[in-house]
Amino acid sequence: MEASRRDNVHEARTRFSRIVEQVAPGKEVVISEAGEPVAEAVPLRPTRRTGRGSPAGGIHIADDFDELPDDIADAFGTATPSTGYWSPRPRPKA
């Protein structure tokens, strides 16, 4: 990245589009107020998109995801004696 450039707040307001043009190819611009740096305009790093909302294999759901240990199910009053699985509503009796 190129060396940073300094602008004061007034210059940054009046020349915002020029600052964006400078930042886009990689230059950094420091914005100062009363001689003290208060903000920095830097280029965004490109992001890799894998598709709409896709975590690209980043999520793994365990095979026993729906199983709830009996002691916890009992504490919530949702255990079924035969399976121990949690159920939002009672399962019909067979």
PyMOL commands that set and color helices and strands:
alter all, ss='L'
color gray80, all
select helices_A, chain A and resi 9-14+16-23+70-76
alter helices_A, ss='H'
color red, helices_A
select strands_A, chain A and resi 2-8+27-33+36-41
alter strands_A, ss='S'
color yellow, strands_A
deselect
rebuild
show_as cartoon
